[in-house]
Each structure stands twice: as structure tokens, then as C-alpha cells.
Amino acid sequence: MRRFLRRHYVFYHTSWPVWDGSFYPKKKFDGKWLKNLWYNFLKNDVAHIFSVTQFAKSELMVNYTIRKDKISVVYHSYETAGSGLRKNTTSANPCFVYVGRLIEKKGLLELLDFFKENPNHFFTVVGDGHLKQKVEEYAYMHDNIKYMGYVNDKEKLMEIYKANDYFLLNSKRVEKWEELFGMVLIEAMSCGVVPIATNHVGPKEIVDHAVNGYITTEEGFVPFLESIKNQIPSAELAASAKEKGKRFLASEIKENWRAILVR
């Protein structure tokens, strides 16, 4: 790609957090050669770097000795925030929701088993993926588990968020992946839904623990869920989640782009 970019003004946007050479996707290449290639690209070809998290920025600065003023943090964004307040439900207990891909590394099977054992707590699942049949089976067998399929309509999705109290993101690290951001987190928070997420790079930067949501270890997620399952979040906590979520609106984030691109 560098050959095609030589006479261009290049901006690089990345969410990749590992820049110390300990992990990279193309294992067949020699690590030192690959790092030198990236070093030359980032130092000589790129006018400015946009990272999705502060963590990615700090890793680039430390491992590639890139000037601080050459890297800006620009978070992912969404178009429309949820309006109004969360809807009151008839449940005496808090309601929980998951939105995303129906795959193992999202910790979905663990969540389904938890709500199977807690029939008085409602759990809504939205999304598609190869675990769809498994989710449908749980929903068929357990009245407290509801599967709504894949929802593309943003307004409908916002209504689903607002019908719940907690958003669950039980992500699990695997060899080539961890949760690098979490678009669903900021969407849910914009509706006043309180997130509970595992301590991956992205969620840790979005959620301020016990201020606008909760961060746990992977091993501690289910025990924490057990401890909080009967606690409806306070109005203050929900309002704080909503306020933090609104910071990721496209209308807000675009100013971070403008500061560098419009010069």
C-alpha cells in the first residue's frame, strides 16, 4: 500500500491496542521486519494518526516513539441518542439486555445459563449469529428469556434499550481478539441503561466503574451479576450513564476530527 500512498496526504485510524510486537495477525512474517515496516509507515508516510482509545495512543507513543501531537484520540460514534427516560416495567426486579453478535466469545452461553437459573429475572437478547438456534431454544423453554432476532431499525432498538435497566457485555478474550471498543455500550448508555462489562480495552475506557456502569473481570462477571441482580439502578447512576453515552454522539466526536483535518 505504501507505493500507492507516496503522493497522498495520509491519515491513519486504528483501534489496534498491541504495538509492542508481542502479538500481530500475520504470524508468517518476521516480527522485527514487520515492526520496521510499520515504523517507516507511521513515521514517514502518515500525516496524523487517529486512535480509537487512549490505550492505543499510549502504546503507539511508547513503542514507536511517535510524538504526542501526531496522535489524536477519536472515539467511535453513533448518530442518534435515545430520547426521554427508560420505561417503567412491571417487573419487581431489574431487566437485562444483550445486543450484538450471537457468538461464544461474547459470553452469551454463560448469560443464558445464569438466567435459566434465575427465572424471576428477565433477559432480552437481540442479534444474529451461529448461536441463534441455541438462544431460540432457551427462549422457548424459559419464559424470562426473550429473543427478538436481529433489529436493524435504530428507533426500535432504542425502545428495546429503554425497556431495560442493565446492558450486559460479557466479552471473553481469545487468541486474536478482545473487545476493542463496544458500539452497543455507548448506544445503550445513551438511553440511560447501565452497562456491566468485562475489563477489556474498549469497555474500560468507556465505562467509569460505579459512576456510570460497572467493570468486572471475566471470572468475576457472573458473581457480580449475582450480587446485583435484585438491585434496580438508581436514577443518578442511570442519568450518569446517559450523560456519558451522549459524549459519543457523532455531532460531538466530529469536532475531534475537525481539529486536525480542517487546517
VOKOLLO-934004 format. One line per 3 residues: number of its first residue (from 1); for each residue x, y, z of C-alpha. Coordinates in Angstrom, 1 decimal. Layout:
residues N
NUM> X,Y,Z | ...
end
This chain:
residues 263
1> 0.0,0.0,0.0 | 2.9,2.4,0.7 | 3.6,2.6,-3.0
4> 0.2,3.9,-3.8 | 0.2,6.4,-0.9 | 3.5,8.2,-1.6
7> 2.0,11.4,-3.1 | -1.0,11.4,-0.8 | -1.8,13.1,2.5
10> -2.4,10.1,4.7 | -4.4,9.8,7.9 | -4.3,6.5,9.8
13> -7.3,5.5,12.0 | -6.8,2.5,14.3 | -8.3,0.7,17.3
16> -5.4,-1.8,17.4 | -4.0,-1.8,21.0 | -0.9,-4.1,20.8
19> 2.1,-2.3,19.5 | 5.0,-3.9,21.4 | 5.5,-6.7,19.0
22> 4.1,-9.4,21.3 | 1.1,-10.1,19.0 | 0.3,-9.4,15.4
25> -2.1,-11.2,13.0 | 0.4,-12.1,10.2 | 2.5,-14.7,12.1
28> 4.3,-15.9,9.0 | 6.3,-12.6,8.8 | 9.3,-12.0,11.0
31> 8.4,-9.7,13.9 | 11.3,-7.3,13.5 | 10.8,-6.9,9.8
34> 7.1,-6.2,10.3 | 7.8,-3.7,13.1 | 10.3,-1.8,10.9
37> 7.8,-1.7,8.1 | 5.1,-0.2,10.4 | 7.7,2.1,11.9
40> 8.5,3.6,8.5 | 4.8,3.8,7.5 | 3.8,5.6,10.8
43> 6.9,7.9,11.0 | 7.3,8.8,7.3 | 4.1,8.2,5.4
46> 1.4,9.3,7.8 | 0.5,12.9,8.4 | -1.6,12.2,11.5
49> -2.8,9.1,13.5 | -6.3,8.8,15.0 | -6.6,6.1,17.7
52> -9.9,4.9,19.0 | -8.7,4.7,22.6 | -6.2,6.4,24.9
55> -4.6,3.0,25.5 | -3.8,2.5,21.8 | -2.4,6.0,21.6
58> -0.1,5.4,24.6 | 1.1,2.1,23.1 | 2.0,3.8,19.8
61> 3.9,6.5,21.6 | 5.9,4.2,23.8 | 6.7,1.5,21.2
64> 7.2,3.7,18.1 | 8.4,6.9,19.7 | 5.8,8.9,17.9
67> 5.3,12.5,19.0 | 2.2,13.1,21.2 | 1.0,15.8,18.8
70> 0.9,13.4,15.9 | -1.7,11.2,17.5 | -5.3,12.2,18.5
73> -7.9,10.0,20.2 | -11.1,10.0,18.3 | -13.7,7.5,19.7
76> -16.2,5.7,17.5 | -19.6,7.4,17.4 | -23.2,6.9,16.7
79> -25.8,9.1,15.0 | -28.8,9.4,17.3 | -29.1,9.2,21.1
82> -32.0,7.8,22.9 | -34.5,10.4,23.9 | -36.6,10.5,27.1
85> -36.3,8.2,30.1 | -36.2,4.5,30.5 | -39.7,3.0,30.6
88> -41.0,1.5,33.8 | -41.6,-2.2,33.6 | -44.0,-4.4,35.5
91> -41.1,-6.5,36.9 | -40.1,-6.0,40.5 | -36.6,-6.9,39.6
94> -34.3,-5.2,37.1 | -34.4,-6.2,33.5 | -31.3,-7.1,31.5
97> -30.5,-6.9,27.8 | -27.7,-8.1,25.4 | -27.4,-6.7,21.9
100> -24.7,-8.0,19.5 | -23.3,-11.0,17.7 | -24.6,-14.3,19.0
103> -21.2,-16.0,19.4 | -19.3,-17.7,22.2 | -16.6,-15.0,22.8
106> -19.4,-12.6,23.8 | -20.0,-14.9,26.9 | -23.6,-15.4,25.7
109> -23.9,-19.1,26.8 | -22.8,-18.1,30.3 | -25.5,-15.4,30.4
112> -28.2,-17.8,29.1 | -27.3,-20.3,31.9 | -27.5,-17.6,34.5
115> -31.0,-16.5,33.6 | -32.1,-20.1,33.2 | -31.3,-20.4,36.9
118> -32.9,-17.1,37.8 | -36.5,-17.4,36.3 | -37.7,-14.2,38.1
121> -35.2,-12.0,36.2 | -36.0,-11.0,32.6 | -33.3,-11.2,29.9
124> -33.7,-9.9,26.3 | -31.3,-11.0,23.5 | -31.0,-9.0,20.3
127> -28.8,-10.0,17.4 | -27.8,-12.8,15.0 | -25.0,-15.3,14.7
130> -24.3,-19.0,14.9 | -25.7,-19.4,18.4 | -29.1,-18.2,17.2
133> -30.7,-21.7,17.4 | -29.3,-22.1,21.0 | -30.8,-18.7,22.0
136> -34.1,-19.7,20.4 | -34.1,-22.9,22.4 | -33.5,-21.1,25.7
139> -36.2,-18.6,24.9 | -38.7,-21.3,24.0 | -38.0,-23.2,27.3
142> -37.8,-20.3,29.7 | -40.4,-17.5,29.9 | -38.0,-15.0,31.3
145> -35.7,-15.2,28.3 | -36.8,-13.3,25.2 | -35.2,-13.4,21.8
148> -36.0,-10.6,19.4 | -33.9,-11.5,16.5 | -31.7,-9.0,14.6
151> -33.0,-5.5,14.8 | -31.9,-3.0,12.1 | -34.3,-0.2,12.9
154> -32.4,2.2,15.3 | -35.6,3.6,16.8 | -36.9,0.2,17.6
157> -33.5,-0.7,19.1 | -33.6,2.4,21.3 | -37.0,1.4,22.5
160> -35.6,-2.0,23.5 | -32.7,-0.5,25.4 | -35.1,1.8,27.3
163> -37.2,-1.1,28.4 | -34.3,-2.5,30.4 | -32.1,-1.5,33.3
166> -28.8,-3.1,32.6 | -26.8,-3.8,29.5 | -24.6,-6.9,29.6
169> -21.3,-7.3,27.7 | -19.7,-10.4,28.9 | -16.8,-10.5,26.4
172> -14.1,-13.2,26.6 | -10.5,-12.8,25.4 | -9.4,-15.2,22.8
175> -6.1,-15.6,21.0 | -6.8,-13.0,18.3 | -9.5,-10.8,19.9
178> -10.7,-8.7,22.7 | -13.4,-6.0,22.9 | -11.6,-3.0,21.4
181> -14.4,-0.6,21.8 | -18.1,-1.5,22.2 | -20.5,0.4,20.0
184> -23.5,-1.2,21.7 | -22.2,0.1,25.0 | -22.4,3.8,24.0
187> -25.8,3.3,22.3 | -27.3,1.6,25.4 | -25.8,4.2,27.8
190> -27.3,7.0,25.7 | -30.7,5.5,26.7 | -29.9,5.6,30.4
193> -29.2,1.8,30.5 | -26.4,0.9,33.0 | -23.7,-1.3,31.5
196> -21.9,-4.2,33.1 | -18.9,-5.2,31.0 | -15.7,-7.2,31.3
199> -12.4,-5.3,31.7 | -11.3,-5.3,28.0 | -9.5,-2.3,26.4
202> -12.7,-0.7,25.0 | -15.2,-1.0,27.8 | -12.6,0.1,30.4
205> -12.2,3.4,28.6 | -16.0,3.9,28.1 | -17.3,2.9,31.5
208> -16.3,4.5,34.7 | -16.8,1.8,37.3 | -19.5,2.6,39.9
211> -20.0,6.0,38.3 | -21.9,5.2,35.1 | -21.7,1.5,35.0
214> -19.6,-1.5,36.2 | -16.4,-3.2,35.0 | -15.6,-6.7,36.2
217> -13.0,-9.4,35.4 | -14.1,-12.2,33.2 | -14.1,-14.6,36.1
220> -16.0,-12.1,38.3 | -18.8,-11.2,35.8 | -21.3,-13.9,36.9
223> -20.6,-13.4,40.6 | -21.1,-9.7,40.2 | -24.3,-10.3,38.2
226> -25.5,-12.5,41.1 | -24.8,-9.7,43.6 | -26.6,-7.0,41.7
229> -29.5,-9.0,40.1 | -32.1,-7.6,42.6 | -30.9,-4.0,42.6
232> -32.7,-1.6,40.2 | -30.1,1.1,39.4 | -30.5,4.4,41.0
235> -31.8,7.4,38.9 | -28.4,9.0,39.5 | -26.5,6.1,38.0
238> -28.8,5.8,35.0 | -28.5,9.6,34.4 | -24.7,9.4,34.6
241> -24.7,6.5,32.1 | -26.9,8.6,29.8 | -24.7,11.6,30.1
244> -21.5,9.6,29.3 | -23.2,7.9,26.4 | -24.1,11.3,24.8
247> -20.4,12.2,24.6 | -20.0,9.7,21.8 | -22.6,11.3,19.5
250> -21.3,11.9,16.0 | -22.1,15.6,16.4 | -19.7,15.7,19.4
253> -17.0,13.4,18.0 | -16.8,15.2,14.7 | -15.2,18.2,16.4
256> -12.2,15.9,17.3 | -11.8,15.1,13.6 | -12.3,18.7,12.5
259> -9.5,20.0,14.8 | -6.9,18.0,12.7 | -8.5,17.7,9.3
262> -9.6,21.3,8.8 | -6.3,23.3,9.0
end
